[in-house]
Amino acid sequence: MENETLFVAQTPLGFTVSVEKQRWELIVTQKHPVLLEQEELVKATLENPDEIRRSRADESGYLLYKTIRTKRWICAFIKKPDNRPNFLITAYPTDAIKEGEIIWKK
């Protein structure tokens, strides 16, 4: 069974990120149910973040942050592998921005 794309987002870094329906279901049912019905917020985080950092743990990983209120952000963690399409690993609300090299800032 081929996985269907839920949406594709254009990042400020000049590449797109594909969000598959199967991955989104995993995020909202098992990892972060608080994001149920929040696809547009995650898409906005990918397309118009406040800040992007390179992951310290994974060189092909990027953390995109968008402020949702004072000291609260949505974080979208994406992978940009060399030989595969770019994709969303997870997204979650957070009260802290992780360490890592800032590679883009609004």
C-alpha positions, 0 to 999 in steps of 0.5 A: 500500500502506497502512502498518501501525501497529506500536504507538502510545505515549502520551507524558507531554506528553499526545499519542500517537505512532504507530510504523509498521512500515515506519519501524521496519524502516528504523530496525532494518535501515539506521539502528540495527540494535542496536535490532532486537527492541527495540520494547518499549524504544523504546515505554517510552522514548516512554511513560515517558522520564526527560527530554524536550527540544525539538529545537534544529534542528526546532521540531516535533521532540522528543527523549525520553531513557530511561536504560538504564545509567550514561551510556547512554540510548535516544533517541527522536526524534519529530515533532509536525507541526501538520497530520499525526499525530505520528510516530517519526523514529528511535531510537538508543542514545547516550552524550550528551544533546543540547542543547535546552530541557528541556520535561519531566523525571521 
